[in-house]
């Protein structure tokens, strides 16, 4: 279960979210605009979207463990290509490969971890997936801050190569030790997995809420470091500290909110997370140092909590056979929101000369997510 959580960190924290941490260095080292930087990030998100379509088919025909192994292989290879990149195009290609791997890795990982525990403990396993991602983000933040202070903006390549080394080690360990008992899938999932998804109660508000999160979280995670450095005048190491605190909080956000969902209901836990989101984002807009650091801790909890709760909702309301295609279909809608989020955020920043409007938009989407969540079916 621990290895699966760490493998999830390779696909998500390393292959996807580390770009947001390294964005200021990449932008300045490659001399590109915020809009182009957003488009480079969208290569990863677009590949993740394509990957979910492939996973919807793959999980209906192949065992989940084999899909996860392939995802870890692609995610690790993408990190290597990103570390060797010298132009925006080659970097985008590396992130594209990592994005495909992230989809193949992330979608089957929670159910593989959950099946390692008794039914009444499955929520803890799903929560640990967010913990692994948080640990990975904290590692990237600390590593980035340390290397950039000594090597300058060019250090982003070294960060990706170190992530590749960690990913390669986890690939070997996963292939050696992680197993999952599952009968052969029956291949009946519908186009894109939506046939299986429609069998899940509350599937429409679920994918709407998941898509809202997909759009709003990248506006923060993708531009937080740049916002603090450019708009609030923070030093590189101070901005890295804020991101590190966020990553540290993510370690605990998933298990904490999963426990709340188990105690009350997943619906109420999701509503609470969406309700807290605009409050923390509003504090970060002020740029006040101590308050912003505290808000970053709060957002770290929510970054881990919301995808954990969405995953938990699917785990609770589908069979093992339907889980892979259903979660793939939900992630497809989530992926569409992720693709359009970075370039829109970058465009708004270039248009206004600051990231304030970007963060205001993210706060407003938190309110929208709360409204959508309240339309989920109440538990029996």
C-alpha positions as CSV (number, residue, x, y, z in Angstrom):
1,X,0.0,0.0,0.0
2,X,2.9,2.4,0.8
3,X,4.6,1.6,-2.5
4,X,1.4,2.3,-4.4
5,X,1.1,5.7,-2.6
6,X,4.7,6.6,-3.5
7,X,4.1,5.4,-7.1
8,X,1.2,7.8,-7.2
9,X,3.5,10.6,-6.2
10,X,5.7,9.9,-9.2
11,X,2.8,10.2,-11.6
12,X,1.1,13.2,-9.9
13,X,3.6,15.2,-7.8
14,X,6.6,14.6,-10.1
15,X,5.1,14.1,-13.5
16,X,2.4,16.8,-13.2
17,X,2.5,19.2,-10.2
18,X,6.3,19.8,-10.1
19,X,5.9,21.9,-13.3
20,X,4.0,24.5,-11.2
21,X,6.8,24.6,-8.6
22,X,9.5,25.0,-11.3
23,X,7.5,27.4,-13.5
24,X,9.3,30.6,-12.6
25,X,12.7,29.0,-13.3
26,X,11.5,27.4,-16.5
27,X,9.9,30.6,-17.8
28,X,13.0,32.7,-17.1
29,X,15.6,30.2,-18.2
30,X,13.8,29.5,-21.5
31,X,12.7,33.1,-21.9
32,X,9.0,32.4,-22.6
33,X,5.8,34.2,-21.7
34,X,3.2,33.2,-19.1
35,X,0.9,32.2,-21.9
36,X,3.4,29.9,-23.6
37,X,4.3,28.5,-20.2
38,X,0.6,27.7,-19.7
39,X,0.5,26.0,-23.0
40,X,3.5,23.8,-22.1
41,X,1.7,22.8,-19.0
42,X,-1.4,22.0,-21.0
43,X,0.7,19.4,-23.0
44,X,0.8,17.4,-19.8
45,X,-2.9,17.9,-19.1
46,X,-3.9,17.1,-22.6
47,X,-1.9,13.9,-22.5
48,X,-3.6,13.1,-19.2
49,X,-6.9,13.6,-20.9
50,X,-5.9,11.3,-23.8
51,X,-4.6,8.8,-21.2
52,X,-7.9,8.6,-19.4
53,X,-9.6,7.6,-22.7
54,X,-7.1,4.8,-23.1
55,X,-7.4,3.7,-19.5
56,X,-11.2,3.5,-19.8
57,X,-10.6,0.8,-22.5
58,X,-7.6,-0.8,-20.8
59,X,-9.2,-1.3,-17.4
60,X,-12.2,-3.0,-19.1
61,X,-9.8,-5.5,-20.8
62,X,-6.7,-5.8,-18.6
63,X,-6.1,-6.2,-14.9
64,X,-5.6,-3.0,-12.9
65,X,-2.2,-3.9,-11.7
66,X,-0.9,-4.2,-15.3
67,X,-2.3,-0.8,-16.2
68,X,-0.7,0.8,-13.2
69,X,2.7,-0.7,-14.0
70,X,2.6,0.6,-17.5
71,X,1.7,4.1,-16.2
72,X,4.6,4.1,-13.8
73,X,6.9,3.2,-16.7
74,X,5.6,6.1,-18.9
75,X,5.7,8.6,-16.0
76,X,9.3,7.8,-15.2
77,X,10.3,8.0,-18.8
78,X,8.6,11.3,-19.2
79,X,10.6,12.7,-16.3
80,X,13.8,11.7,-18.0
81,X,12.8,13.4,-21.2
82,X,11.8,16.6,-19.3
83,X,15.2,16.6,-17.5
84,X,17.0,16.4,-20.8
85,X,14.9,19.1,-22.6
86,X,16.5,22.3,-23.8
87,X,13.5,24.0,-25.6
88,X,9.8,24.5,-24.7
89,X,8.8,21.9,-27.4
90,X,11.0,19.1,-26.0
91,X,9.9,19.9,-22.5
92,X,6.3,19.7,-23.6
93,X,7.0,16.3,-25.2
94,X,8.5,15.0,-21.9
95,X,5.5,16.3,-20.0
96,X,3.2,14.8,-22.5
97,X,4.7,11.3,-21.9
98,X,4.5,11.8,-18.2
99,X,0.9,12.9,-18.5
100,X,-0.1,9.7,-20.2
101,X,1.7,7.7,-17.6
102,X,0.0,9.7,-14.8
103,X,-3.5,8.7,-16.1
104,X,-2.5,5.0,-16.4
105,X,-1.0,5.1,-12.9
106,X,-3.4,7.2,-10.9
107,X,-6.7,5.7,-12.0
108,X,-6.1,2.1,-10.8
109,X,-3.9,3.0,-7.9
110,X,-6.6,3.9,-5.3
111,X,-8.6,0.6,-5.7
112,X,-5.4,-1.5,-5.7
113,X,-4.4,0.1,-2.4
114,X,-8.0,-0.1,-1.0
115,X,-8.2,-3.8,-1.8
116,X,-5.1,-4.4,0.5
117,X,-7.3,-3.6,3.6
118,X,-10.6,-4.8,5.1
119,X,-13.7,-3.0,3.9
120,X,-14.0,-0.8,6.9
121,X,-10.5,0.5,6.4
122,X,-10.6,1.1,2.7
123,X,-11.1,4.9,3.1
124,X,-7.7,5.0,4.8
125,X,-6.0,3.4,1.8
126,X,-7.6,5.9,-0.5
127,X,-6.5,8.8,1.8
128,X,-2.9,7.6,1.6
129,X,-2.9,8.3,-2.1
130,X,-3.1,12.0,-1.3
131,X,-0.4,11.6,1.3
132,X,2.0,10.2,-1.2
133,X,1.3,13.1,-3.6
134,X,1.8,15.6,-0.7
135,X,5.1,14.0,0.2
136,X,6.2,14.2,-3.4
137,X,5.3,17.9,-3.7
138,X,7.1,18.7,-0.5
139,X,10.2,16.9,-1.8
140,X,10.1,18.8,-5.1
141,X,9.6,22.2,-3.3
142,X,12.5,21.7,-1.0
143,X,14.7,20.3,-3.7
144,X,13.8,23.2,-6.1
145,X,14.5,25.9,-3.5
146,X,17.8,24.4,-2.6
147,X,19.1,23.9,-6.2
148,X,17.8,27.2,-7.5
149,X,19.6,29.1,-4.8
150,X,22.9,27.5,-5.8
151,X,22.5,26.8,-9.6
152,X,20.0,29.6,-10.6
153,X,17.1,29.1,-12.9
154,X,18.8,26.4,-14.9
155,X,18.4,24.1,-11.9
156,X,14.9,22.9,-13.1
157,X,16.6,20.3,-15.4
158,X,18.5,18.8,-12.4
159,X,15.2,18.6,-10.4
160,X,13.5,16.6,-13.2
161,X,16.5,14.2,-13.5
162,X,16.6,13.6,-9.7
163,X,12.8,12.9,-9.9
164,X,13.5,10.4,-12.7
165,X,16.0,8.6,-10.4
166,X,13.5,8.3,-7.6
167,X,10.8,7.2,-10.1
168,X,13.1,4.5,-11.6
169,X,13.8,3.1,-8.1
170,X,10.1,2.9,-7.3
171,X,9.4,1.3,-10.7
172,X,11.8,-1.5,-9.7
173,X,10.2,-1.9,-6.3
174,X,6.7,-1.9,-7.6
175,X,7.4,-4.5,-10.3
176,X,9.0,-6.6,-7.6
177,X,6.5,-6.4,-4.7
178,X,3.1,-4.9,-5.6
179,X,0.4,-7.5,-6.4
180,X,-3.4,-7.3,-6.8
181,X,-6.0,-10.1,-6.9
182,X,-8.6,-9.5,-9.6
183,X,-10.5,-11.6,-12.0
184,X,-10.2,-10.9,-15.7
185,X,-12.4,-7.9,-16.7
186,X,-15.4,-8.5,-18.9
187,X,-14.8,-5.7,-21.3
188,X,-18.2,-4.1,-20.9
189,X,-17.7,-0.4,-20.0
190,X,-19.3,1.6,-22.8
191,X,-17.5,4.3,-24.8
192,X,-14.9,6.1,-22.7
193,X,-16.2,4.2,-19.6
194,X,-19.4,6.2,-19.5
195,X,-21.5,3.0,-19.8
196,X,-20.1,1.9,-16.4
197,X,-20.2,5.4,-15.0
198,X,-23.9,5.8,-15.6
199,X,-24.5,2.8,-13.3
200,X,-23.1,4.9,-10.4
201,X,-25.7,7.0,-8.4
202,X,-25.1,10.7,-8.5
203,X,-22.7,10.5,-11.5
204,X,-23.7,13.8,-13.1
205,X,-23.1,16.1,-10.0
206,X,-20.0,14.0,-9.2
207,X,-18.3,14.7,-12.6
208,X,-19.4,18.3,-12.5
209,X,-17.8,18.8,-9.1
210,X,-14.7,16.9,-10.1
211,X,-14.4,19.1,-13.3
212,X,-14.7,22.2,-11.2
213,X,-11.9,21.1,-9.0
214,X,-9.8,20.2,-12.0
215,X,-10.1,23.7,-13.3
216,X,-9.7,25.6,-10.0
217,X,-6.8,23.7,-8.4
218,X,-4.4,24.3,-11.3
219,X,-5.0,28.0,-11.2
220,X,-3.5,27.8,-7.7
221,X,-1.0,25.0,-7.9
222,X,0.3,26.1,-11.3
223,X,0.7,29.8,-10.5
224,X,1.2,30.0,-6.7
225,X,5.0,30.3,-6.8
226,X,4.9,32.8,-9.6
227,X,2.2,34.8,-7.9
228,X,4.2,35.1,-4.7
229,X,7.5,35.9,-6.4
230,X,6.1,38.3,-9.1
231,X,3.1,40.0,-7.4
232,X,3.9,39.8,-3.7
233,X,7.6,40.3,-4.0
234,X,8.6,37.1,-2.1
235,X,12.1,35.7,-2.4
236,X,12.5,32.4,-4.2
237,X,13.2,30.4,-1.0
238,X,10.2,32.0,0.7
239,X,7.9,31.0,-2.1
240,X,9.4,27.5,-2.1
241,X,8.7,27.3,1.6
242,X,5.0,28.2,1.0
243,X,4.8,25.4,-1.6
244,X,6.6,23.0,0.8
245,X,4.1,23.7,3.6
246,X,1.3,23.0,1.1
247,X,2.9,19.7,0.2
248,X,3.4,18.8,3.8
249,X,-0.2,19.5,4.6
250,X,-1.3,17.3,1.7
251,X,0.3,14.3,3.5
252,X,-2.5,14.7,6.1
253,X,-5.4,16.1,4.1
254,X,-6.4,12.9,2.3
255,X,-6.5,10.7,5.5
256,X,-8.2,13.4,7.5
257,X,-11.0,14.1,5.1
258,X,-11.4,10.4,4.4
259,X,-11.9,9.8,8.1
260,X,-14.5,12.6,8.1
261,X,-16.3,11.0,5.2
262,X,-16.3,7.7,7.0
263,X,-17.7,9.3,10.1
264,X,-20.3,11.5,8.5
265,X,-20.6,11.1,4.7
266,X,-18.5,11.7,1.6
267,X,-21.1,14.2,0.4
268,X,-20.7,16.4,3.5
269,X,-16.9,16.1,3.5
270,X,-16.7,17.3,-0.1
271,X,-19.0,20.2,0.7
272,X,-16.8,21.2,3.6
273,X,-13.7,21.1,1.4
274,X,-15.3,23.3,-1.3
275,X,-16.6,25.7,1.3
276,X,-13.2,26.2,2.8
277,X,-11.4,26.7,-0.6
278,X,-12.4,30.4,-1.3
279,X,-11.5,31.4,2.2
280,X,-7.9,30.2,1.9
281,X,-7.5,31.6,-1.6
282,X,-8.8,35.0,-0.4
283,X,-6.0,35.1,2.2
284,X,-3.3,34.2,-0.3
285,X,-4.5,37.1,-2.5
286,X,-3.6,39.5,0.3
287,X,0.1,38.3,0.2
288,X,0.5,38.8,3.9
289,X,3.4,36.5,4.8
290,X,2.2,34.7,8.0
291,X,-1.4,34.6,6.9
292,X,-0.5,33.3,3.4
293,X,1.7,30.5,4.9
294,X,-1.2,29.4,7.1
295,X,-3.6,29.5,4.1
296,X,-1.1,27.4,2.1
297,X,-1.3,24.8,4.8
298,X,-5.1,24.9,4.6
299,X,-5.0,24.6,0.8
300,X,-2.6,21.7,1.1
301,X,-5.3,19.8,3.1
302,X,-7.9,20.6,0.4
303,X,-5.6,19.7,-2.5
304,X,-5.2,16.2,-1.1
305,X,-8.8,16.0,0.3
306,X,-10.9,16.8,-2.8
307,X,-9.4,14.2,-5.2
308,X,-9.3,11.7,-2.4
309,X,-13.0,12.2,-1.7
310,X,-13.9,12.1,-5.3
311,X,-12.0,8.8,-5.7
312,X,-13.6,7.5,-2.5
313,X,-17.1,8.3,-3.8
314,X,-16.4,6.2,-6.9
315,X,-14.9,3.4,-4.8
316,X,-18.0,3.4,-2.5
317,X,-20.5,3.4,-5.3
318,X,-19.0,1.0,-7.9
319,X,-17.9,-2.6,-8.2
320,X,-14.3,-3.6,-8.8
321,X,-15.2,-4.4,-12.4
322,X,-16.9,-1.0,-12.9
323,X,-14.4,1.1,-10.9
324,X,-11.7,1.4,-13.6
325,X,-13.9,2.5,-16.5
326,X,-16.1,4.6,-14.2
327,X,-13.2,6.5,-12.7
328,X,-11.7,6.9,-16.1
329,X,-14.8,8.5,-17.4
330,X,-15.0,10.9,-14.5
331,X,-11.3,11.7,-14.9
332,X,-11.9,12.4,-18.5
333,X,-14.2,15.3,-17.6
334,X,-11.7,16.3,-14.9
335,X,-9.0,16.2,-17.6
336,X,-10.8,18.5,-19.9
337,X,-11.0,21.2,-17.2
338,X,-7.3,20.7,-16.5
339,X,-6.3,21.2,-20.2
340,X,-8.0,24.6,-20.5
341,X,-7.1,25.9,-17.0
342,X,-3.3,26.7,-17.4
343,X,-3.5,28.7,-20.7
344,X,-6.6,30.6,-19.4
345,X,-4.7,31.4,-16.2
346,X,-1.6,32.4,-18.1
347,X,-3.6,34.6,-20.5
348,X,-5.4,36.4,-17.7
349,X,-2.0,37.0,-16.0
350,X,-0.5,38.5,-19.2
351,X,-3.7,40.5,-19.9
352,X,-3.8,42.1,-16.5
353,X,-0.1,42.1,-15.6
354,X,-0.7,40.2,-12.4
355,X,-2.2,37.0,-11.0
356,X,-4.9,38.5,-8.8
357,X,-7.7,37.9,-11.3
358,X,-6.5,34.3,-11.7
359,X,-6.9,33.7,-8.0
360,X,-10.2,35.5,-7.8
361,X,-11.5,33.1,-10.5
362,X,-10.2,30.1,-8.5
363,X,-12.0,31.3,-5.3
364,X,-15.3,31.8,-7.2
365,X,-15.1,28.2,-8.6
366,X,-14.9,27.0,-5.0
367,X,-18.3,28.4,-4.4
368,X,-19.6,26.8,-7.6
369,X,-18.2,23.5,-6.4
370,X,-20.0,23.8,-3.1
371,X,-23.4,24.4,-4.8
372,X,-22.8,21.4,-7.2
373,X,-21.8,19.1,-4.3
374,X,-25.0,19.7,-2.4
375,X,-26.9,18.1,-5.3
376,X,-25.2,14.7,-4.7
377,X,-27.6,12.1,-3.4
378,X,-27.8,11.9,0.4
379,X,-26.5,8.6,1.9
380,X,-29.1,6.1,3.2
